Structures are given as structure tokens and as C-alpha cells.
Amino acid sequence: MIAQRSAFARADQRLAQDFAPTYTDLQKRLVQSKAVHADETGWRVGGQPAWLWVFADEILSLYTIDPHRDHAVVERILGQEYNGVLISDCFSAYDPLPYKKSKCISHWLNRCKKLIEESGNRYAARFGKQVADLLHGALKLKERKSTISAHGYRVACGRLEAALDRLLAHPYRQADIKRFAKLLRKQRAHIFTFLYVDAVAPTNNLAERELRPAVIIRKTNGCNRSFKGANTHAVLSSVIRTAHKHDLDFVSLTKQMLQHPQPVAMAICASDPSPPARSG
């Protein structure tokens, strides 16, 4: 017996429908998270440009595929009143969002490195090193937080803030410095957020890691033929990656879910992934 590709596609779609309540539950849990990492990568649906987004924290990953790369996608997932911290790069789509934000320090350090090594200008290289030194100092301070007093930590944070403000107050003329300083000023309020919120990691590495499986699929399978297939991909990827974070076998989870006559939300993030028992 030879199975047709369409048969596998229909089976995946039915499975995604069954896991739809679980996907909705993951989204609700994500909105309650103190810090959410977000990132996006290019995708194609039916041969047309689209974007695959990931929203993640330490216990779950949620994917969505959308034809747009703007803040409306983030609001669709997190809502307009998300109270945690959104961790991302400096892509402009995140700017209009009303949330508290933190910008990935790795991206800042990469920009510093590029300025130091590729600008060909000693003033630009010096500026890049000055910014990098402050960022490295912030990383070390975050690591030392548990070893120093609360007052000492506040004083050290204040010194870093003041040093960065002094650096950005200068009216730079060199083009590379002006561009970088302009971006730093624009994102000034979000550079050191990780120093003040324990749940906020300095980098957005978590979201970038969660995008890697999607990048591999993009290179090997060519994305999705329709938005129905894109939704199937988003739902199943979310369940699979979240289950992996909790050392749960996806096949066993699927068998457990299919034992119920109607689709139910599997509590993947709980110690027991079974859906809560109904009273009465």
C-alpha cells in the first residue's frame, strides 16, 4: 500500500484540529508569563511571502504564521494589555507596542563588534568599544546581583545608566557613530531592562533557538502550500516544541489526547499533561 502525500496532509490537519484547544491553552499561559521572547523569520505560503513568528518562555513555545511582519501579529498573540516584558531585537515592528520591553544585548554587542572591526575609523571603533564595555559591565553586574546588597546593586545600576547617558549626549559627526547612537537613543529605555527584572534574560537567544527547527524545514520542505497548512504547521510545532521542553513524547501525548471523544486541552506545562477531569 502506497500512501499519498495528500493523505498525510489531511491527517496532520485533523491532528491540528484536535490539538487546537491545547494551542489556545498555551497562548493563554503565555500571556501570563513575566517575560516573553519573540522573533520572526521569512516564510512562504502558496509561494507568497509570509512570516513565521515564535513567542516563547522557559516552559512553552508558540508559533504562528502570518502574511504580515508588524506589531499587529504580536498583539494578536499577547493582546494589548500584556503586563510582562517583551524580549526582542530592534526590529521596528516591536516599537509601537505598549508593553515593557527589553532589547537583546547580543545584538547590541554584534553592532559594537562590527563598528570596531569594520568601520575603518578610530573614533567609531572607540565608540563601539565604549558601548561594549558598558554592556559587558551590565552583564557582569546581573551575574553578581545575588552577591551584593540591594543598595549596592542600585548604585551600580545607576552608574551604568549615567555612563551610557553621558556617552549618548555627545553630538557625534562620524556617520557610523551617528547611526548607532541614534538607534541607542531610540531604544534607550529598553537597553538595561534585564538589570531590573529578574525574569528577563539579557539576550533573545531562547527565541532564536526556537526558530532553528523552522529554518531547517524552510530549507528542506519549502514551507506551506496554503494558510490551512500554515495553521496546521503552527499548531503542531507549538505542541511538539512545548512537549519537548517537558520531556514528553509527542506520540504518547497524541495517543492520550485521541482517547477523548472530543478535542480537549492537554495540560502540557503541568506535571500531569492529562486534561483536568470534569466534575459531575
Protein Blocks (a to p, Z undefined) as FASTA:
>chain_A
ZZdfklmmmmmmmmmmmmmmmmmmmmmmmmmpmbdcdddddddeehiacdddddddfkbc
cddddfbdcfklmmmmnopmbcbdcdddfbfklmmpmbdcdddfklmmmmmmmmmmmnop
aklmmmmmmmmmmmmmmmmmmmmmmmpcfklmmmmmmmmmmmmmmmmmpccfblklmmmm
mmmmmmmmmmmmmmmmmklcfbfklmmmmmmmmmmmmmmnopaabfklmmmmmmmmmmmm
mmmmnopafklmmmmmmmpmbdcdddfkbmblcdcddeZZ
